[in-house]
Amino acid sequence: MKKMKSVYLLAVMSLLLVFAAACGNKSEEGAAGGGDLSGKIKIDGSSTVFPIMEAVSEEFQAANPDVQAPVGVSGSGGGFEKFVRGELDLSNASRPIKEEEKTAAKEKGIEFTEFELAKDGLSVVVSKDNDFIDHLTVDELKKIYLEKDAAKTWADVREGWPKKKIEVFSPGTDSGTYDYWNEVILEEEPMRRDAQLSEDDNVLVQGVSGSEDAIGFFGYAYYQANKDKLKAVPIDGGNGPVEPTPETIESGEYAPLSRPLFTYAANKSIKENEAVYEYMKFALENAGELASSDTIGYVSLPKEKYEEQLKKLDELAGK
């Protein structure tokens, strides 16, 4: 009798363990796509958006080891070039898609949806060793960056500043950051020819931090990651100098350099590839927390904005 009771108890315990494991797996799968997904998600584009999507991919792939979701960095423009040729599922961008890019996508029969992930404050930076710049106006930024009547020394920018040659750094022309700067600061006029351009923000960090006479700009996250060797310059957009912070970026007070960050999804990929749908769902559910984390440093959107976009995603997928 005792032996039968022992067998019975062992059987019950085994069933409980199986049930518990199943529940645990269900909870874990629900957190990031189901765990039984497979395939490859093709993602490329903005270096500014890269830290967010890299974090999304790392967590998503940890829960879905049979899914490959590497994130390329060819700049917003480079990403859109591939996207409108039908080579990508997701194209990350630090600017809205241009009309000519929309036209190219339409010609290829590619329908897409824009999803906003977070907000960024495009940060103007100088070396920690720079001890004379306290702020810059938009007009002074024009003097520094425009080819026409370009300031050669800092004394040409503001009276009393040193007569030392300005070293100018900028993201490359395939970058959405460059496009945004070109629109709101340069107003579509040519950038100075001696500016040192790079699609790699880390190259810009090294260039600016290496000289007290250098100046550059890039996304707020890259400033946050390198603020031990860089200073963010407060910008006067007309209402006094404002430093980029999560609060001033979200409110728009940091004008005119606050901007949204996007990923563009191919509708066909969302409808036909479950891995892409689950990836985008996971991205929208977690982008705010990941983007505003100490390791990334952007600004999350209001919760309602993510919920609204999740509904749009489900409608596209026919859920």
N, C-alpha and C positions, 0 to 999 in steps of 0.2 A: 504493500500500500504506500509505504514511504517512498519507494522507488518510483511509483506512478505519479505521486505528488511532485517529486523532483523533476520528472520529465515534463509534467504539465507546466510547472513554474518556469522551466527553461524555455519551453515553447512560447509561453506568454511574453517572457522577457525579450525573446528574439523578435517576436512580432512588434513589440513596443519600440525596439531599437530600429527596426526597419522603417516603421512609421515615422519615428523622429527624424531619421536620416532623410526620408522623402520630404518631410516638411521643411527641413533645413535647406535641402537642395532647391525646393520651390521658392523659398524666400530669397536665396542667393541668386537664382536665375532671374527672378522678377526685378532684382536690383539693376541688372544690366543685360537684358536681351534674351535670356533663356538658357544660355550655356550650351545649347546644342546647335548653335549657328555655325556656319562655315563660309569661306569665300574670302575675297579681297575687296576692300573699299578703296577707291582711287581718290586721293585727296592732295591738293596742292594749292599754292597761292601765297598770300601775304605773310611776310616775316613777322609782322606785328600781331597777327592772329595766331601764329604758330604756337606760342606758349600755351594758349588755351586748348587748342585742338590736340597738341601733343599730350597734355594731361588727360584729356578725354580719351584719347586712343590707348594710353597706358592702362587706365582703369577698365575700359571696355574690354580690351584684349585679355586682361587678367581674369575676367569673368567668362570670356569667350575665347579660349586659346586657339580655336580653329579658325578664327577670323584674323586676317591681316589688315591693318589699317594704318600704314605708314603715312606720315604727313610731310609732303614736299614743301620747299621754300623757293619758289621762282618769282616771288613778288605778285602783287594783285594783278598787274597787267599780264605777266607771264602765265598766271593761273587761268585768267579769263581766255587767253589765247588757246590753251588746251581744252578748256571747258566748252567753248563754242565750237570746237571741232569734234566734240563728243568723246573726248579722251578721259574725262573725270566724272566722278559721281558728285564730288563736293569741291567748290572753289572758294577758298578763304579770301576775304578782301577787307581792306581798311578804307575803302571808299565804295560808293554805290556803283553799280555797273553802268557803263557809258552807253549812249544811244547807238553808237556804231557797233558795240559789242552785242547789244540786244539784236540789232539787225543781222549780224553774222550768225547768231544763234538761231534766229528765225529761219534764215536761209537753209540751215542744216536741219531744220525741223526739231530743234531742241527747245523744249519748254522747261522752265525753271521757276523756282520759288526762292525768294530772299528771306533769310532768317537772321535776325539781329541777336548777337551773343552777349555783348557787353559794351561799355563805353570806354573811350581812351582820351587822355589829354596829351596831345602831341607836345613833347617837352623840349624846350630850347635849353641846351646845356653848355657849360664851360668847365674848365678844369678847376679842381679844388684850389689850385695855386693862384687862380685869377682873383685879385683882391680889389678890382676897380669897378666891375660891372655889378650894379645893385638891381637894375631892371632894364628892360628895353621896351620901347614903343613899337607899334606896328610899322611906323614910318622909318624908324631906325633899322628894323629888320629888312626893310626894302633896300636901304642904303648898303647894307651888308651883303645881301643876296642877289640883287638885280645886276645884270650886266651893264645896263645904262647908268652912267655916273657912279660906278661901283666905288665904295670907300676902299682906299688902299691901306690906310692905317686906322687904328682905333680912334685917333684924334680927329679923323674925318667923320666919325660917327657922332661923337659928342665932344664938345670943347672941354679941355682939361684931362681927357683920357690920353694915355701914352701914344707917342708917335711910333708905334710898332706895327709891323705888317700883320694883317688879319689872316689867319689860316681858316679857311671855310670848308666845312664838311657837310655832306648831304646824302640822303638815301639815293639810290640809282633811279633812273627814269622808268623802270618797270615796277617800281614800288608804288603802292597806293598812298603811302605817306608822302612821297614826292608829289603825286597828283594833287593831294589835298593842299599841300603847301603852295603848289603852283597856282591853285585856284584862289585861296584866301589871303596869301601874302604877296605872291608875285603877280597875281591877277593876269595870268596867262602870258606874261612878258618873259623873255629869256633870262635864265639864271646866269650868273657870272661864269665865265669860261674857265677860270682857274679853281673853281670849287672841286673838291675831291669827292667823287661819288662812289658809293658801294651799295650793293643790294644786301650786304651782310651788316646788320646793326652792330655786331661785335667789333667789326673793323672800324666803324665810326666811333665806338666807345674808346678803343685804343688810340685812335687819332686825336680825339679831343682831350682825353685825359693826359696825353703825352706832351701837351704844350699849353702854357698859360695864356697864349695869344690865339688859341683855337676856339671855334664855336661850331656847334652842330645841332641836329634835332632828330628825334625819333620817338617811338611810342613810350608812354609813361612806364610800362613794365620794365623796359630796358634801363631807364633812369633808376627805377627802384632797385633793380638788381646791381646797379653800379654806383649807388650814391655815396659809397665810401671814397670814390675818386672823382666824382662829378658834382657840380652844383646845378640845380634847376634855376633858370633865370625867370623871375616874375615878369609877366607880360602885361603891358598897359594897352588894352584894346579900346580905350576911350573913357574908361571909368576908374582909372587908377591901376597901379600894378597889382596883379593877382598871380599867386603861385599855384602850380598844379597840385591839387590834393584830391582825394576821392570825393570830398564834399563839393569843391568848386567845379570839378569835372561833371559830376552828376547834375548839379544845378544849372550848368551852362555859364556860370559866372566867369569861368576861365575861357574867355572869348578872345579871339575867334578860333581857338585851337582845340576845343572839345569836339569829339567826333564819335560816331557809332562804328562798331566792328561787326562784320557779317561773315556768314558762309552762305553760298548759293548752292542749292541742291537741284540736281536734274530730276524732274518729276518722274520720268520713266524709271530711274533707279529706285526711287521711293516706292513706286507701285509694284515693281517686279523683283526687287531684291530685298528680302526680309532683313538681311544684315544691315543694309543701308538705312532702312526704316528704324530698326532698333537702335542703331548708332545715333541717328539724329534725335530720336526720343531721349536717349541717355544724355546726349549733349545738351538739349534744352532743359532737362531736369537738373543738370549739374553744372552748367556753364557759369551760372552766377556765383556759386560757391567757389568753383575752381578759379575763375577769373579774378575774384577779389581776395584770394588767398595771399598770404605773405610772400609765398614763393613766386607768384605771378604779378599781382599788383595792379590789375585794372579795376574797373568799377562795374558792379553788377546792375542789371536792370530791375525795375520793380517786379515783384512776383507775378503780378497780373499779366505783364507783358510775356513772360515765359509761358504762362497758362494759355494765353490767347494763341500763341504760336504752336503749342502742342495740339490744340484743337485743329488748327490749319493743317498740321502734319497728318493727323488721323484722317481728315477729309481727303487729303491727297492719296493716302494709302487705301482708302475705302474701308476704314475701320469703323 
